[in-house]
Amino acid sequence: MSMRGLMVKRSAVVLAATMAMGGGIVVSSASAADAPSCVSYRSTSSWATNTTRATNNCSYNVRIRFNWSNHVDGPCTTISAYGGWHSETVALTASFQGAYTC
C-alpha cells in the first residue's frame, strides 16, 4: 500500500474514533429539549473557575446536561426532586449557556 493510501486510511480511522467518542456530535437546543422551567440555575465566576449550580424545584427527578460555550458540555446527570447539583470548569473562556434534557 502506498504512503498516501496509508495516510488516508489512518485519517479515516481517526475520524471514525473521534465521531464515536462524541467529538463530532454537536447538540443544539433545536435537537434537544430544554430543561424544565422548574429547574433554576445560578452561575458564579472567579479568577480560576466558572461554577453553575442547578436546583431542581420539580416534584420529580430530572436528567439534564449543562451546555457550556467554548467548552465541552457536562455529563448527563440525574437531579433528585427538590435536590441540587453543580458543575465547575477551569476553562476561563467557558460560559454557561443553559441546560437540556438527556
JOGIMO-V155269 format. One record per residue. N is the residue number from 1. RES is the residue in three letters. OMEGA is omega in degrees with one decimal (* if undefined). Layout:
# JOGIMO-V155269
[[N,RES,OMEGA] [N,RES,OMEGA]]
This chain:
# JOGIMO-V155269
[[1,MET,-179.1] [2,SER,178.1] [3,MET,179.8] [4,ARG,178.1] [5,GLY,178.0] [6,LEU,179.2] [7,MET,178.6] [8,VAL,179.3] [9,LYS,179.5] [10,ARG,178.6] [11,SER,179.4] [12,ALA,179.0] [13,VAL,178.6] [14,VAL,178.8] [15,LEU,179.5] [16,ALA,179.0] [17,ALA,178.5] [18,THR,178.8] [19,MET,-178.5] [20,ALA,179.7] [21,MET,178.1] [22,GLY,-178.7] [23,GLY,-179.0] [24,GLY,-178.6] [25,ILE,178.7] [26,VAL,178.6] [27,VAL,177.5] [28,SER,-179.0] [29,SER,178.8] [30,ALA,-178.0] [31,SER,179.3] [32,ALA,-179.3] [33,ALA,175.7] [34,ASP,176.8] [35,ALA,-179.4] [36,PRO,-178.1] [37,SER,178.7] [38,CYS,173.8] [39,VAL,-179.2] [40,SER,-174.7] [41,TYR,173.0] [42,ARG,-179.0] [43,SER,174.8] [44,THR,178.7] [45,SER,172.0] [46,SER,-179.3] [47,TRP,-175.6] [48,ALA,-174.3] [49,THR,169.0] [50,ASN,-177.2] [51,THR,173.8] [52,THR,178.4] [53,ARG,176.9] [54,ALA,175.3] [55,THR,179.9] [56,ASN,177.6] [57,ASN,179.6] [58,CYS,177.0] [59,SER,-179.7] [60,TYR,176.7] [61,ASN,175.5] [62,VAL,174.2] [63,ARG,-178.1] [64,ILE,175.1] [65,ARG,177.9] [66,PHE,179.1] [67,ASN,179.4] [68,TRP,170.6] [69,SER,-179.7] [70,ASN,178.8] [71,HIS,178.4] [72,VAL,177.3] [73,ASP,-178.2] [74,GLY,178.9] [75,PRO,175.0] [76,CYS,-173.2] [77,THR,174.9] [78,THR,175.3] [79,ILE,-179.1] [80,SER,176.1] [81,ALA,179.9] [82,TYR,179.0] [83,GLY,180.0] [84,GLY,-179.8] [85,TRP,176.5] [86,HIS,177.1] [87,SER,-178.9] [88,GLU,177.7] [89,THR,177.1] [90,VAL,176.0] [91,ALA,-173.6] [92,LEU,179.2] [93,THR,-178.3] [94,ALA,173.3] [95,SER,-177.8] [96,PHE,-178.3] [97,GLN,-177.6] [98,GLY,179.7] [99,ALA,178.0] [100,TYR,-179.6] [101,THR,179.4] [102,CYS,*]]
